[in-house]
Amino acid sequence: MRSLASLTLVLVASSLFSACSDEVAQSTDGVSTSDTSSDSAATEPGTSTPTSNPGTSTGEPTSTDPTTTTVGSTTETTTADSTTEITATTASTTETTEGTSTGSTDASTTGEPPAVCCEPPLCGDPSIEACVCAFDPSCCAGPWTSECASLVVELDCGWCPTPEGPCCEVGAAPGCTDDAIESCVCAQLPDCCGGVWGAECVAAVDSLACGVCEEEPPKGECCEAHRGGGCLDAAVESCVCNLAPECCAGAWTEACVALVDQSGCGMCEVVGEGDCCMAQDGPGCGEPQIAMCVCAQDPFCCQQQWDSACAQEVEALGCGVCQAEPGDCCVPGEGPGCVDPAVQECVCAVAPSCCQEQWTDACAALVEPLGCGMCGGPGEAGCCEPHDTPSCDDATIAECVCAQDPFCCEGTWDQGCVAEVEALGCGMCGGPSETTCCETHGTPECDDATITECVCAQDPFCCNVQWDELCVSQVESLGCGMCEATSETTCCEEQDTPECDDATITQCVCAQDPFCCNVQWDGLCVSEVESLGCGMCG
């Protein structure tokens, strides 16, 4: 009985163990026994998974000390050395995996996948090639071109860094394609290389003189730095650029500005306020043109002090006049003394200041009382007639003419002086001519004094030279008077031929609208007879 009971117990245990083995096999379908053992060993060291032979370990034991573990009704036997071998194998597998997963390691370090297939002529990544070539088969049929590389990001097939753009255009990445310009700009604007190449970086290319983005930037003032080459003063520009050609070839920098003063090419520093003909406590003097002229040849005068030597150089270098030329002894002058040495000596013996400072009205008034000479009043002859004596009989006209032409009061009142009476606006000579104001004539003025004065106030030519077509037209256009309409003239009618029957009107209109004389006297020509002041059609 006991043998039968034992046999029954063995059969039941065998049946249960077979069922358990089937469940294990099903859960590890497609995985080799050794792999399963390795995974199991890595998960539960010291325990092995049984194969179809129950009670036997999958590894080859090197020790005879088995460890028996009972799980339910199943007994598993595993040796300690077998567990060690499995664990070592698992570690080796882990090292191999880490050694071949370069992309995964990079991604974990930088947060981005590796940049591949981003530049011609090769790609080398099958998955990216397949993705791109599905859209453009030529990328796999021939070389990997820049167009293929651009599709990597466009089709989301992989990752590529944003490329640098031109230095004169706003970009989406740091820096730009010109390394020299990029280095120059980023030295002063680090964000242009740390962030994106923005509008301020583009502007800095010119403003920092790192390069030129604007085509032919405009020239600026010679005393101000600007992007363009050279400066607005041709003389200063030539002088500076002879010393520093880069000031004309590139930007006009602060260094170029400094050369203006330093090289004596001009003057940028603020000038002084004193008389250029006298020594000053500081540099420069009160007249910029004189100061610039002197300092161009003697920079000390504008850099250090305007001393007595600088004052003497005003005349010596031809930069100005410190002592005015003596004038008529009978009128005040700009400087000391007068043109007649005998009269001057006579007056200055009594009033030394007239020869030391200025020949004033008081000096001129002493000429006759001291018996030094004769000044007298205006001449006896008329101002509108030439004569051999100075001045004329109208003091107002004489003073006006001689203020601009001293010869007329110092020498003789010749034909030139007569012509200047009207030319200089000092008065009128002769009465109005007998010619009408509404007709052209070869002499000045016209027969209506009011119209003449009105027109000539705005166009002196009409009273100084001749009363031409423009003078006639201005009678009405300037509101000086009215001219009667030309009777029975074709100028007030449209016609298919050019010009009209009044030569004066024709010439006046065509001077401003040649079409009327070259093509046709149309309606516009008719309207211009009055609108241009050439005549009346009403």
C-alpha positions as CSV (number, residue, x, y, z in Angstrom):
1,M,0.0,0.0,0.0
2,R,2.7,2.4,0.9
3,S,4.4,1.8,-2.4
4,L,1.2,2.5,-4.3
5,A,0.7,5.6,-2.3
6,S,4.2,6.8,-3.0
7,L,3.8,6.1,-6.7
8,T,0.6,8.0,-6.8
9,L,2.2,11.0,-5.0
10,V,5.1,11.0,-7.6
11,L,2.7,11.0,-10.5
12,V,0.7,13.9,-9.1
13,A,3.9,15.9,-8.4
14,S,5.1,15.2,-11.9
15,S,1.9,16.4,-13.4
16,L,1.9,19.6,-11.5
17,F,5.6,20.3,-12.4
18,S,4.8,19.8,-16.1
19,A,1.9,22.3,-15.9
20,C,4.2,24.9,-14.3
21,S,6.9,24.4,-17.0
22,D,4.3,25.0,-19.8
23,E,3.3,28.3,-18.2
24,V,6.9,29.4,-18.0
25,A,7.5,28.4,-21.7
26,Q,4.4,30.4,-22.8
27,S,5.5,33.5,-20.9
28,T,8.9,33.5,-22.6
29,D,7.8,32.6,-26.1
30,G,10.5,33.5,-28.7
31,V,13.2,34.0,-26.0
32,S,16.1,31.5,-25.7
33,T,16.6,29.5,-22.6
34,S,20.0,31.1,-21.9
35,D,18.6,34.6,-22.3
36,T,15.7,33.8,-19.9
37,S,18.2,32.5,-17.4
38,S,20.3,35.6,-17.7
39,D,17.4,37.9,-17.3
40,S,16.2,35.9,-14.3
41,A,19.6,35.8,-12.8
42,A,19.9,39.6,-13.2
43,T,16.5,40.0,-11.5
44,E,16.8,37.4,-8.8
45,P,20.4,36.5,-8.1
46,G,20.9,33.0,-6.9
47,T,17.7,31.7,-8.7
48,S,17.6,30.0,-12.1
49,T,14.6,29.2,-14.2
50,P,14.1,25.5,-14.9
51,T,14.1,24.0,-18.5
52,S,12.3,20.9,-19.7
53,N,14.5,18.9,-17.4
54,P,13.2,19.7,-13.9
55,G,15.7,20.2,-11.2
56,T,18.6,21.0,-13.6
57,S,20.3,24.4,-13.9
58,T,20.8,26.0,-17.4
59,G,24.4,27.2,-16.6
60,E,27.3,24.8,-16.2
61,P,28.1,24.6,-12.5
62,T,31.7,24.9,-11.3
63,S,30.8,24.1,-7.7
64,T,29.2,21.0,-6.2
65,D,27.3,23.1,-3.5
66,P,23.9,23.5,-4.9
67,T,21.3,25.8,-3.4
68,T,17.8,24.2,-3.4
69,T,14.8,26.5,-3.4
70,T,11.2,25.2,-3.2
71,V,8.5,27.3,-5.0
72,G,5.2,25.8,-4.4
73,S,5.5,22.2,-5.4
74,T,8.5,22.9,-7.7
75,T,12.0,22.4,-6.6
76,E,14.8,24.5,-8.4
77,T,18.5,23.9,-7.9
78,T,21.0,26.6,-8.7
79,T,24.7,26.8,-7.9
80,A,26.4,29.9,-6.6
81,D,29.0,30.0,-9.3
82,S,26.3,29.8,-12.0
83,T,24.7,32.9,-10.5
84,T,28.0,34.8,-10.6
85,E,28.5,33.8,-14.2
86,I,25.1,35.0,-15.2
87,T,25.5,38.3,-13.4
88,A,28.8,39.0,-15.1
89,T,27.3,38.2,-18.4
90,T,24.5,40.7,-17.8
91,A,27.1,43.4,-16.8
92,S,29.0,42.7,-20.0
93,T,25.9,43.1,-22.0
94,T,25.2,46.4,-20.3
95,E,28.7,47.7,-21.1
96,T,28.3,46.6,-24.8
97,T,25.0,48.4,-25.1
98,E,26.4,51.6,-23.6
99,G,29.4,51.5,-25.9
100,T,27.3,51.3,-29.0
101,S,24.7,53.8,-28.0
102,T,26.7,57.0,-28.9
103,G,23.6,58.8,-30.2
104,S,21.6,58.1,-27.0
105,T,24.5,59.4,-24.9
106,D,24.8,62.6,-26.9
107,A,21.1,63.2,-26.7
108,S,21.1,62.8,-22.9
109,T,24.0,65.3,-22.6
110,T,23.0,68.1,-25.0
111,G,19.2,67.5,-25.1
112,E,19.4,67.3,-28.9
113,P,19.9,64.4,-31.4
114,P,23.1,64.3,-33.4
115,A,23.2,66.6,-36.4
116,V,23.8,64.3,-39.4
117,C,23.0,64.6,-43.1
118,C,23.1,68.4,-42.7
119,E,25.8,69.1,-45.2
120,P,26.7,67.7,-48.7
121,P,28.0,65.4,-50.2
122,L,27.1,62.4,-47.9
123,C,24.4,61.5,-45.4
124,G,25.2,58.2,-43.9
125,D,22.1,57.8,-41.8
126,P,19.7,55.2,-43.4
127,S,16.6,56.3,-41.6
128,I,17.1,60.0,-42.5
129,E,18.0,59.0,-46.1
130,A,14.8,57.0,-46.4
131,C,12.7,59.8,-45.0
132,V,14.1,62.4,-47.4
133,C,14.3,60.1,-50.4
134,A,10.6,59.3,-50.0
135,F,10.0,62.9,-51.0
136,D,13.0,63.4,-53.3
137,P,14.4,60.1,-54.8
138,S,17.2,62.0,-56.4
139,C,18.9,62.4,-53.0
140,C,19.5,58.7,-52.9
141,A,20.2,58.3,-56.7
142,G,23.0,60.8,-56.7
143,P,25.1,62.9,-54.2
144,W,23.6,64.3,-51.1
145,T,23.2,68.0,-52.2
146,S,22.5,71.1,-50.1
147,E,18.8,70.8,-51.2
148,C,18.7,67.3,-49.7
149,A,20.2,68.6,-46.5
150,S,17.6,71.4,-46.3
151,L,14.9,68.7,-46.5
152,V,16.1,67.0,-43.3
153,V,14.6,69.8,-41.1
154,E,11.9,70.8,-43.5
155,L,10.4,67.2,-43.6
156,D,11.2,66.6,-39.9
157,C,13.5,63.7,-40.8
158,G,16.2,64.8,-38.4
159,W,17.8,67.7,-36.6
160,C,20.2,70.3,-38.0
161,P,21.5,73.5,-36.4
162,T,20.3,76.8,-37.9
163,P,22.9,78.0,-40.4
164,E,24.5,81.5,-40.2
165,G,23.2,84.1,-42.5
166,P,24.8,87.1,-44.3
167,C,26.2,89.8,-42.0
168,C,24.0,92.5,-43.6
169,E,20.8,90.5,-43.0
170,V,18.9,89.7,-39.8
171,G,19.5,86.0,-39.0
172,A,17.9,83.2,-36.9
173,A,21.2,82.0,-35.5
174,P,24.2,83.5,-33.7
175,G,26.9,85.2,-35.8
176,C,27.1,85.6,-39.5
177,T,29.0,84.2,-42.5
178,D,31.9,86.7,-42.6
179,D,34.2,85.7,-39.7
180,A,36.1,89.1,-39.7
181,I,32.9,91.1,-39.5
182,E,31.4,88.7,-36.9
183,S,34.4,89.0,-34.7
184,C,34.5,92.8,-34.9
185,V,30.8,93.2,-34.1
186,C,30.7,90.6,-31.3
187,A,33.7,92.1,-29.6
188,Q,31.5,95.1,-28.8
189,L,28.1,93.4,-28.9
190,P,28.6,89.9,-27.4
191,D,24.8,89.1,-27.7
192,C,25.2,89.0,-31.5
193,C,27.2,85.8,-31.1
194,G,25.5,84.5,-28.0
195,G,22.0,84.9,-29.2
196,V,20.7,85.7,-32.7
197,W,22.1,88.0,-35.3
198,G,19.4,90.7,-35.0
199,A,18.8,94.1,-36.5
200,E,21.1,95.8,-34.0
201,C,24.0,93.6,-35.2
202,V,23.3,94.4,-38.8
203,A,23.3,98.2,-38.0
204,A,26.6,97.8,-36.0
205,V,28.4,96.5,-39.1
206,D,28.5,100.1,-40.5
207,S,28.3,102.1,-37.2
208,L,31.3,100.2,-35.7
209,A,33.1,100.4,-39.0
210,C,33.4,96.6,-39.1
211,G,32.2,96.5,-42.7
212,V,29.8,98.1,-45.2
213,C,26.2,97.1,-45.6
214,E,24.9,100.3,-47.1
215,E,26.0,100.9,-50.7
216,E,28.0,104.1,-50.8
217,P,27.0,105.6,-47.5
218,P,26.7,109.4,-47.7
219,K,29.6,111.7,-46.7
220,G,29.2,113.7,-43.5
221,E,30.8,116.7,-41.9
222,C,34.6,116.6,-41.6
223,C,34.4,117.1,-37.9
224,E,31.9,114.3,-37.3
225,A,32.5,110.5,-37.6
226,H,30.2,108.8,-40.2
227,R,29.9,105.6,-42.2
228,G,30.8,107.1,-45.6
229,G,34.3,107.6,-46.8
230,G,35.6,111.2,-47.0
231,C,33.8,114.3,-45.9
232,L,31.9,117.2,-47.4
233,D,34.9,119.7,-47.4
234,A,36.9,118.6,-50.5
235,A,40.1,120.5,-49.3
236,V,40.0,118.9,-45.8
237,E,39.1,115.5,-47.3
238,S,42.0,115.6,-49.7
239,C,44.5,116.7,-47.0
240,V,43.4,114.0,-44.5
241,C,43.2,111.2,-47.0
242,N,46.7,111.9,-48.3
243,L,47.9,111.1,-44.8
244,A,45.3,108.3,-44.1
245,P,43.9,106.8,-47.3
246,E,41.5,104.6,-45.3
247,C,39.5,107.7,-44.3
248,C,38.3,107.9,-47.9
249,A,38.3,104.2,-48.7
250,G,36.3,103.2,-45.6
251,A,34.4,105.0,-42.9
252,W,35.3,108.5,-41.7
253,T,36.2,107.5,-38.2
254,E,37.0,109.4,-35.0
255,A,40.7,109.0,-36.0
256,C,40.0,110.8,-39.2
257,V,38.3,113.6,-37.4
258,A,41.3,113.9,-35.1
259,L,43.6,114.3,-38.1
260,V,41.7,117.4,-39.3
261,D,43.2,119.4,-36.4
262,Q,46.4,117.5,-35.8
263,S,47.6,117.6,-39.4
264,G,46.6,121.2,-40.0
265,C,44.0,120.2,-42.6
266,G,41.3,122.2,-40.9
267,M,39.8,123.1,-37.6
268,C,37.2,121.2,-35.6
269,E,37.9,122.6,-32.2
270,V,35.7,125.5,-31.0
271,V,37.5,128.8,-31.9
272,G,38.0,131.7,-29.6
273,E,36.0,134.8,-29.4
274,G,38.6,137.5,-29.7
275,D,39.8,139.7,-32.5
276,C,42.0,137.6,-34.9
277,C,44.3,140.6,-35.3
278,M,45.1,140.6,-31.6
279,A,46.8,138.0,-29.3
280,Q,44.4,135.9,-27.3
281,D,44.7,134.0,-24.0
282,G,43.5,130.8,-25.5
283,P,43.5,129.0,-28.9
284,G,41.7,130.3,-32.0
285,C,40.0,133.6,-32.6
286,G,36.5,135.0,-33.3
287,E,36.4,134.6,-37.1
288,P,36.3,130.8,-38.0
289,Q,37.4,131.3,-41.6
290,I,40.5,133.3,-40.6
291,A,41.3,131.0,-37.8
292,M,41.0,127.9,-40.1
293,C,43.2,129.5,-42.7
294,V,46.0,130.4,-40.2
295,C,45.8,127.1,-38.3
296,A,46.0,125.1,-41.5
297,Q,49.6,126.5,-41.8
298,D,50.3,127.0,-38.1
299,P,48.3,124.4,-36.0
300,F,49.8,125.8,-32.8
301,C,47.4,128.8,-33.0
302,C,44.3,126.6,-32.7
303,Q,45.8,123.9,-30.5
304,Q,47.7,125.9,-27.9
305,Q,47.3,129.7,-28.1
306,W,46.5,132.5,-30.5
307,D,49.6,134.6,-29.7
308,S,51.0,137.7,-31.4
309,A,52.7,135.6,-34.1
310,C,49.3,134.1,-35.0
311,A,47.8,137.6,-35.2
312,Q,50.6,138.7,-37.6
313,E,50.0,135.7,-39.8
314,V,46.5,136.8,-40.5
315,E,47.8,139.1,-43.2
316,A,51.2,137.4,-43.8
317,L,49.5,134.2,-44.8
318,G,46.7,136.0,-46.8
319,C,44.0,134.9,-44.4
320,G,42.5,138.3,-43.8
321,V,43.2,142.1,-43.4
322,C,43.9,143.5,-40.0
323,Q,44.4,147.1,-41.2
324,A,41.7,148.4,-43.6
325,E,42.9,150.3,-46.7
326,P,42.7,154.0,-46.1
327,G,39.6,155.8,-47.7
328,D,38.6,159.2,-48.7
329,C,39.7,161.9,-46.3
330,C,36.3,163.6,-46.4
331,V,34.4,160.5,-45.3
332,P,34.8,158.1,-42.3
333,G,36.9,155.0,-43.0
334,E,37.2,151.5,-41.6
335,G,40.8,151.9,-40.4
336,P,43.2,154.6,-39.4
337,G,44.3,157.5,-41.8
338,C,43.0,158.5,-45.2
339,V,44.1,158.2,-48.8
340,D,45.7,161.6,-49.1
341,P,49.0,161.6,-47.2
342,A,49.2,165.4,-46.9
343,V,45.7,165.8,-45.6
344,Q,46.2,162.8,-43.3
345,E,49.4,164.3,-41.8
346,C,47.8,167.6,-41.3
347,V,44.7,166.2,-39.5
348,C,46.7,163.7,-37.4
349,A,49.1,166.3,-36.1
350,V,46.1,167.7,-34.2
351,A,44.2,164.5,-33.7
352,P,46.7,161.5,-33.5
353,S,43.9,159.0,-32.9
354,C,42.8,159.5,-36.5
355,C,46.0,157.8,-37.6
356,Q,46.3,155.4,-34.7
357,E,42.8,153.9,-34.4
358,Q,40.2,155.0,-37.0
359,W,39.4,157.8,-39.4
360,T,36.0,158.8,-38.0
361,D,33.4,161.4,-38.9
362,A,35.2,163.7,-36.5
363,C,38.5,163.3,-38.4
364,A,36.8,164.0,-41.8
365,A,35.1,167.1,-40.2
366,L,38.6,168.5,-39.3
367,V,39.9,168.5,-43.0
368,E,38.5,172.0,-43.9
369,P,38.5,173.8,-40.5
370,L,42.2,173.0,-40.1
371,G,42.9,174.0,-43.7
372,C,44.2,170.6,-44.5
373,G,42.1,170.3,-47.7
374,M,38.7,170.8,-49.3
375,C,35.7,168.5,-49.0
376,G,32.8,170.8,-49.8
377,G,29.3,169.8,-50.5
378,P,27.8,168.0,-53.5
379,G,29.0,169.1,-57.0
380,E,27.1,171.6,-59.1
381,A,26.4,169.2,-61.9
382,G,23.3,166.9,-62.0
383,C,23.5,163.3,-60.9
384,C,22.1,162.1,-64.2
385,E,24.8,163.8,-66.2
386,P,28.5,162.8,-66.4
387,H,31.0,165.5,-65.4
388,D,34.7,165.9,-64.6
389,T,34.2,166.7,-60.9
390,P,33.3,164.4,-58.1
391,S,29.8,163.9,-56.6
392,C,26.6,165.5,-57.9
393,D,24.0,168.0,-56.9
394,D,21.7,165.6,-55.0
395,A,23.4,164.8,-51.7
396,T,21.1,161.8,-51.1
397,I,21.9,160.2,-54.5
398,A,25.6,161.1,-54.2
399,E,25.9,159.4,-50.8
400,C,24.0,156.3,-52.0
401,V,26.2,155.9,-55.1
402,C,29.5,156.7,-53.4
403,A,28.8,154.3,-50.6
404,Q,29.1,151.5,-53.2
405,D,31.5,153.2,-55.7
406,P,33.8,155.7,-53.8
407,F,35.4,156.7,-57.1
408,C,32.3,158.8,-58.0
409,C,33.0,161.1,-55.0
410,E,36.8,160.8,-55.1
411,G,37.5,161.1,-58.8
412,T,35.0,162.1,-61.4
413,W,31.2,161.6,-61.8
414,D,31.5,159.7,-65.1
415,Q,28.9,157.8,-67.2
416,G,29.3,154.8,-64.9
417,C,28.2,156.8,-61.9
418,V,25.2,158.1,-63.8
419,A,24.2,154.5,-64.7
420,E,24.6,153.5,-61.1
421,V,22.0,156.1,-59.9
422,E,19.2,153.8,-61.1
423,A,21.1,150.5,-61.1
424,L,21.9,150.8,-57.4
425,G,18.4,152.0,-56.6
426,C,19.6,155.4,-55.5
427,G,17.2,157.4,-57.7
428,M,15.7,158.0,-61.1
429,C,17.2,159.7,-64.1
430,G,15.0,161.4,-66.7
431,G,11.2,161.3,-67.0
432,P,9.2,158.3,-68.2
433,S,9.5,157.6,-71.9
434,E,6.7,158.3,-74.3
435,T,6.2,154.6,-74.9
436,T,3.2,152.8,-73.5
437,C,3.5,150.3,-70.6
438,C,1.6,147.7,-72.5
439,E,4.0,147.6,-75.4
440,T,7.6,146.4,-75.6
441,H,10.3,148.9,-76.5
442,G,14.1,149.0,-76.5
443,T,14.4,151.6,-73.8
444,P,13.7,151.3,-70.0
445,E,10.6,152.5,-68.2
446,C,7.2,153.3,-69.8
447,D,4.9,156.4,-70.0
448,D,3.0,155.7,-66.7
449,A,5.2,156.6,-63.7
450,T,3.0,154.7,-61.3
451,I,3.1,151.5,-63.4
452,T,6.8,152.0,-64.0
453,E,7.6,152.3,-60.3
454,C,5.4,149.3,-59.4
455,V,6.9,147.0,-62.0
456,C,10.5,148.1,-61.5
457,A,10.3,147.6,-57.7
458,Q,10.0,143.9,-58.4
459,D,12.0,143.7,-61.7
460,P,14.6,146.5,-61.9
461,F,15.6,145.2,-65.4
462,C,12.6,147.0,-66.8
463,C,13.9,150.4,-65.6
464,N,17.6,149.7,-66.0
465,V,17.8,148.0,-69.4
466,Q,14.6,147.8,-71.5
467,W,10.9,147.3,-71.2
468,D,10.6,143.9,-72.8
469,E,7.8,141.3,-73.1
470,L,8.1,140.2,-69.4
471,C,7.8,143.8,-68.3
472,V,4.6,144.2,-70.3
473,S,3.2,141.0,-68.9
474,Q,4.0,142.1,-65.3
475,V,1.9,145.2,-65.6
476,E,-1.1,143.0,-64.9
477,S,0.5,139.9,-63.3
478,L,2.0,142.1,-60.6
479,G,-1.2,144.1,-60.1
480,C,0.4,147.3,-61.3
481,G,-2.2,148.2,-63.9
482,M,-4.4,147.0,-66.8
483,C,-3.6,146.7,-70.5
484,E,-6.4,146.9,-73.0
485,A,-7.3,143.8,-75.0
486,T,-5.6,143.5,-78.3
487,S,-8.3,144.2,-80.9
488,E,-9.2,141.8,-83.7
489,T,-6.4,139.4,-82.8
490,T,-6.4,135.6,-83.5
491,C,-4.5,135.1,-80.2
492,C,-7.8,134.8,-78.4
493,E,-9.2,132.1,-80.7
494,E,-8.2,128.5,-81.1
495,Q,-6.7,127.5,-84.4
496,D,-5.1,124.5,-86.0
497,T,-1.9,126.3,-86.8
498,P,0.9,127.5,-84.5
499,E,1.3,131.1,-83.3
500,C,-1.2,133.9,-83.7
501,D,-1.3,137.3,-85.4
502,D,0.2,139.4,-82.5
503,A,3.9,138.9,-82.4
504,T,4.2,140.3,-78.9
505,I,1.6,138.0,-77.5
506,T,2.9,135.1,-79.5
507,Q,6.5,135.5,-78.2
508,C,5.3,136.0,-74.6
509,V,3.1,132.9,-74.6
510,C,5.6,130.6,-76.5
511,A,8.4,131.6,-74.2
512,Q,6.7,129.6,-71.5
513,D,4.7,127.1,-73.6
514,P,6.6,126.3,-76.9
515,F,3.8,123.9,-78.0
516,C,1.8,127.0,-79.0
517,C,4.4,128.0,-81.6
518,N,5.6,124.6,-82.6
519,V,2.4,122.6,-83.0
520,Q,-0.9,124.3,-82.5
521,W,-2.5,127.4,-80.9
522,D,-5.0,125.5,-78.9
523,G,-7.4,126.4,-76.1
524,L,-4.6,126.3,-73.5
525,C,-2.6,128.8,-75.5
526,V,-5.6,131.1,-75.6
527,S,-6.1,130.9,-71.9
528,E,-2.4,131.6,-71.3
529,V,-2.7,135.0,-73.1
530,E,-4.1,136.4,-69.9
531,S,-2.9,133.9,-67.3
532,L,0.7,134.5,-68.3
533,G,0.1,138.3,-68.5
534,C,0.8,138.4,-72.2
535,G,-2.3,140.3,-73.2
536,M,-6.1,140.6,-72.7
537,C,-8.9,138.6,-74.4
538,G,-11.8,139.9,-72.4
